Amino acid sequence: MFPSTDRAAINADALAARTRSMARRLLAGAGSASLLAYRLSPDEFTASIAHGLTRSGQLVVAGRPDPSDPVTVAKAGEPVDVRVDLLKESPDPMVRLVAATVHALGVLTWLPREEARRLYAWGELPRDVADLVEDGRGRLGVIEVQRVVLRDSLGVTPMDFDDLEGRAPDEPAPAFPNGIDEWSAYDLVASVDESFLASICRSVDSGLIPGAICWRRPTVNACGHTLGRVFLADIDSTGVTLMSVDEDETLAAFAAFRRPVTTLDDLAVQMSCLVDDAAERA
């Protein structure tokens, strides 16, 4: 059980933790990234890139030079003004849902190959970025940003990058789930009977367990295979976001875990706790 009986305070803390965790996950490499050099090439997006955070907290990208894309062939050391767009979709293959996006304006600087190799050798780079740098054909760039904007099912939240770069003392690290664990985490949550997931949604809606209704709307033109179903919109260290589709109404509910999770074993325990809490309060 959560130790406090102040539901409003619990929910506020849970939602703040979720927002921060979501932004960090996207910056750390979750989802897909695209760049727009709005001064150099305002009509062309650079999409075939890997992104993430170095161990010291810098936002980095890696990609292969493409003569048709002026961003990827900019000179090393030459600053390029860019808009950064990060997009994270639901892992559920049955529906296509955008879990969150992060947007920022920043300055991209491609590093000389020797410096990129040095950061790789020191183990500074996140895995997907390191894979492109390792073979020598990929370029490594650092993006300096000051503010980011998170858009998710709870709304729009501006944040200072420096506040996300370092972790709060009680914040789990690294961001969970990472790219390696995400599909295993999905399988674990998807293995829970949908009647239990529906009960979790109802308990959040009734205020019986911590969380929030992210949105609700009338069910219109729903496909037959979605009616009566509960879909997984997102898994986070702080909780799960579920989308329940009923005949009259569709809603998305964020259910907060009792404690942050950092491993698949933790996730299994906290999902079991959510099921138990929803059953006790039904």
Disulfide bonds with the S-S distance in Angstrom:
none
